[in-house]
């Protein structure tokens, strides 16, 4: 190897080291994706169409609404405005902290307290049981 090729290799190494040092704070903040886990909530036969229930057996607790015979939706019970737990009021989830309200068929806010919808979860029915992917 000639003196010039050694010099080029050192330059390349220094540039690569500088690029890595600049990227390190970002790389530390990146978390590996976690696989969704599926948890049983209960029996589908005990959850009638049109009914919303709060399931506290999972964390975070979730509101599950059966909108049709084979259609289910699930939403976080944490307010997107204040981070407080929500309570069920009719067909809405309501935050006692600041009055945010959410439609439990869509997860969307129903007033102007917040514009951020609730986090949604996937529901599946297998062998008569309600499963949620979290």
C-alpha positions as CSV (number, residue, x, y, z in Angstrom):
1,X,0.0,0.0,0.0
2,X,1.4,3.4,-0.9
3,X,1.5,6.4,1.4
4,X,-1.2,8.1,-0.6
5,X,-3.6,5.1,-0.3
6,X,-3.0,5.0,3.4
7,X,-3.8,8.7,3.7
8,X,-7.1,8.2,1.8
9,X,-8.1,5.4,4.1
10,X,-7.5,7.6,7.1
11,X,-9.6,10.3,5.6
12,X,-12.4,7.9,4.8
13,X,-12.2,6.6,8.4
14,X,-12.4,10.1,9.9
15,X,-15.4,11.0,7.7
16,X,-17.2,7.8,8.6
17,X,-16.4,8.3,12.3
18,X,-17.8,11.9,12.2
19,X,-20.9,10.7,10.4
20,X,-21.5,8.0,13.0
21,X,-20.9,10.5,15.9
22,X,-23.5,12.9,14.4
23,X,-26.0,10.0,14.0
24,X,-25.5,8.5,17.5
25,X,-28.1,10.7,19.3
26,X,-30.7,9.7,16.8
27,X,-29.8,6.1,16.9
28,X,-30.1,6.0,20.7
29,X,-33.6,7.4,20.4
30,X,-34.8,4.7,17.9
31,X,-36.6,1.9,19.7
32,X,-37.1,-1.5,18.1
33,X,-40.6,-2.2,17.0
34,X,-42.5,-4.4,19.4
35,X,-44.7,-7.1,18.0
36,X,-48.4,-6.7,18.9
37,X,-49.6,-9.1,21.4
38,X,-53.0,-10.6,21.3
39,X,-55.1,-10.8,24.5
40,X,-58.4,-12.3,25.2
41,X,-61.0,-9.8,26.5
42,X,-64.0,-12.1,26.9
43,X,-66.8,-14.0,25.0
44,X,-68.3,-12.4,21.9
45,X,-71.7,-13.8,22.8
46,X,-71.9,-11.7,26.0
47,X,-71.2,-8.4,24.1
48,X,-74.4,-7.4,22.2
49,X,-74.5,-5.3,19.1
50,X,-74.6,-1.5,19.8
51,X,-73.0,-2.0,23.3
52,X,-69.8,-0.4,24.5
53,X,-67.8,-1.8,27.4
54,X,-64.7,-0.8,29.2
55,X,-62.3,-3.7,29.6
56,X,-59.9,-3.0,32.4
57,X,-58.3,-6.4,32.2
58,X,-55.7,-5.1,29.8
59,X,-53.3,-2.2,30.1
60,X,-54.2,0.4,29.1
61,X,-57.9,-0.3,29.6
62,X,-59.9,-0.1,26.4
63,X,-63.4,0.7,25.2
64,X,-64.8,-1.9,22.9
65,X,-67.9,-1.3,20.8
66,X,-69.7,-3.9,18.8
67,X,-71.1,-1.8,16.0
68,X,-72.6,-4.7,14.0
69,X,-72.7,-8.5,14.3
70,X,-69.2,-8.9,12.9
71,X,-67.8,-5.4,13.3
72,X,-65.9,-4.3,16.4
73,X,-63.9,-1.2,17.3
74,X,-61.6,-0.6,20.3
75,X,-60.0,2.6,21.6
76,X,-57.7,3.6,24.4
77,X,-59.3,5.0,27.5
78,X,-56.7,7.7,27.9
79,X,-57.6,11.3,27.0
80,X,-55.5,12.7,24.2
81,X,-55.7,16.1,25.7
82,X,-55.0,15.6,29.4
83,X,-53.8,12.0,29.6
84,X,-56.5,11.2,32.2
85,X,-58.7,8.1,32.2
86,X,-62.0,8.5,30.4
87,X,-65.4,7.4,31.6
88,X,-68.3,6.1,29.6
89,X,-71.2,8.5,29.1
90,X,-73.8,7.2,26.8
91,X,-72.1,6.5,23.4
92,X,-69.1,8.7,24.2
93,X,-66.0,8.6,26.3
94,X,-65.7,11.6,28.5
95,X,-62.7,13.2,30.3
96,X,-63.5,14.6,33.7
97,X,-60.3,16.7,33.7
98,X,-61.1,19.2,31.0
99,X,-64.3,17.9,29.3
100,X,-62.9,16.3,26.2
101,X,-65.4,13.9,24.6
102,X,-64.9,11.1,22.0
103,X,-67.2,9.1,19.8
104,X,-66.7,5.5,20.6
105,X,-67.5,4.3,17.0
106,X,-64.8,6.4,15.5
107,X,-62.5,7.5,18.3
108,X,-62.8,11.1,17.1
109,X,-63.3,14.0,19.4
110,X,-66.9,15.4,19.6
111,X,-66.0,18.8,21.0
112,X,-63.2,21.4,20.6
113,X,-61.2,20.5,23.7
114,X,-58.9,18.3,21.6
115,X,-58.5,17.5,17.9
116,X,-56.5,14.3,18.4
117,X,-58.5,11.0,18.1
118,X,-58.1,8.2,20.6
119,X,-55.6,5.4,19.8
120,X,-57.3,2.5,18.2
121,X,-56.7,-1.2,18.5
122,X,-57.5,-4.2,16.3
123,X,-60.2,-6.6,17.4
124,X,-60.6,-10.2,16.1
125,X,-63.0,-12.9,17.1
126,X,-61.7,-16.5,17.2
127,X,-63.6,-19.5,18.5
128,X,-66.2,-17.2,20.1
129,X,-63.6,-15.1,22.0
130,X,-62.8,-11.4,21.6
131,X,-59.1,-10.8,21.0
132,X,-57.4,-7.4,21.0
133,X,-54.0,-6.7,19.4
134,X,-52.0,-4.3,21.5
